[in-house]
Amino acid sequence: MKALTASQISDIDQQHIWHPYAAMPHSVTNLEVACAEGVNLRLRDGRKLVDGMSSWWCAIHGYNNPTLNNAVETQLGKMAHVMFGGLTHEPAARLAQQLIELTPEGLDRVFFCDSGSVGIEVAIKMALQYWQSQGRPEKHRLMALKGGYHGDTFGAMSVCDPITGMHHLFARVLPEQVFAEIPGCRFGAPCSTRDIQ
């Protein structure tokens, strides 16, 4: 397949690709990344950028990490993906076992998902299903802290900060939740009972 020119890539991107948090049509030209290594993104024009966002927190071990690349290549030689409904495989069992070893006693169940937003959606469904199973379907609201961000899917948006969060434009159609003030204690410091009243 013939490589696209920088101009072709930019034209296709501008006309057909809708990027997260961007208006349509585009008002800015996106930077074209040619390759990535460690914390650096190399643009097609040769400039090098430091990715301080870690690809939205998904590349915490750096780009082109040899250990991760090798694991992906090995797994691709066996299977890239199979649905998880009614099926399992060794990598899932190994990862579940490793995660359970890290968690406190009693936290011995793992639910795998492909993003943080999906994880929040599943947690919301679990909470709602719990109350359904207890015969309390009226318990359908969640409590979240003000100032929080939990993702961009519909349920996750409902537990993001309702005023200063980026999803306030959807407030009329999102499920209505209860929001508590952020505790006044610093991370790792003891909290006051005032923080939980």
N, C-alpha and C positions, 0 to 999 in steps of 0.2 A: 504494500500500500504506500503510495506516494505521501511524503510528509507535507503538512499544510504550512504555508508561509505565515509569518507573524500577522500580516494583514488579514489573511483568510481566517485565522483563529479569532482575531479581534472582531471581525465582521460577524462570524457565526455566534460568538459570545454575545455581542450587542443585540443581535436580532432574535436569538432563539433561547438563550439560557437565562433563567430567572434565578438570581443568586439570593441567598438568605439575607433578609433585612434590607433588600434593595428595592427601589421603585422600578416599575416598568413604564415606559422604556428607561433604559439605563441613563443616568446623568453623568456617570464617570466611566472611564475605561479601566477595566481590571488589569492587574499586573499578571503577566504570563510567567509561570514558574516552569523552568526547564528541568531542574533536578533539586534534590534536597539531601543534606548530609548533616548529621548531628542536630544542632539548633538552627542551622543556616538553610535559607531558601536561595537558590541561584536562579535569577531571572534570565529570560532568553537573551536580553541585551548585555548580560555579563554581571550586572549588579548583584551584590550579595546582601540579603536581609537577615536579621536575626528574628526568628519566629518566637516572640515573647508570649504568644497565646498558646503555644504548643499544639497548634492545629485544633483549637477549641478543646484543649485538655486531652486530646486523644493521642498525642505523640510524646508522652512524658519520658520515654526512653530515647528520644531522638529519632531523626529520620535515617533510614538506611542502616539501622542497627543490625550488625552481623548476626547476632544470636536470634533476633526476631525474624530476620530474613531467612535464615537457615530453617527455622521451625516452620515458617510458612511454606517454603519450597518443599520440605519433607512432607508436610500435610497435603499439599496440592498433588503430590505424586500418588496419594491414596484416595482422597476425595476432597473436593473444595467445600462442599456443603451438602447436608441432608436435613430435611425437616426434623424437628425434635418431637413432634407429636407421635408417640408410640414407638419411637426409635431412640437408640442411644449409641455411644461409641466410647472408645478408650480415652481420647483426649478430654471429653466431658467428665468422665469419672475421675480422672487424675486431677483436673482443675477443681472439681467439687471437693475432693479429698483435701487438697492443699488449702482451699479457702476455709473449710471447716476447722482445720488445724490452727488457723489464725484467729478464729472468733471465740468469744467466751462460751462456756458450757451452756447448753440449751439452744444455742443458735446453730442448728445442725441441718438446716434445709437451704438449698440453693436454687434460685430461679435465674436462668440465663436469659439475657436479652441483649439487643444490639445497640442500645443507646441509653443515656440517662433519662431522657423523656419517657421512653418505653418502660424503664424501671419504675418511674414515678406513677405512670398509668397503672401498672400491675399492682403496685402498693395500694393505690386508691381502690382498685377493684377488690383486692384482698380485704381491705378494711370494710368496704360495703358488703361484701359477701359474708364476712364474719357476722355482722349485725343481722343480715337476712337469715342466716342459719340459727341465730338466737331468737328468732321471732320478733325482731325489733326493726322492721323496715323503715320506721320513721327516723331512725338514726342514719342520716345520709349526708350530713355536713362534716367537714374536716376542719381541724384547727392547724394553722400555719403561722409562722412568725412573719411580721412585717419586715420588709427589706429583702425577702428571699427571692431567689430565682431557681426554678425547678425544671424548666424546659419549655418547648414551643408547641407541644401537642395540646389538644383541647383541655383534658383534665389537668395536665401539668400547669397550664396557664392559669387555671382557677386557683391554684395555691401559691402563685407568684404574688409579689407585693401589688395590691390592688390600686395604689395611688401613684407611687413613683416607678413602678415596674413598666416594662415596655409593652405589656399586654393590656393596659387600661382601656384601650380603644374597643376591646371585646367585652368589657364589663357587663353590658346588657344581656349578653347571650351565654356567658360562662356560668357554671353552677356557682351559687353563692356560698362562700365559705366564711369561717370565723378567723379573724386575725388577731394575734397577741403581740404585745410589745416585745422587742428584743430584750433579753435579760441584760441587766446593767453590769454584770460581772465580766471580767476579762477572761479570755481563754485560759483554761487550766486553773483558774482561781476558784475558791469556794463561792457558791451563789448564796444570795439572801432569800429568805422566804418571801420577801416583797416581789422578787422576780417571778414567782410562780403563782401569785394570788390573782 
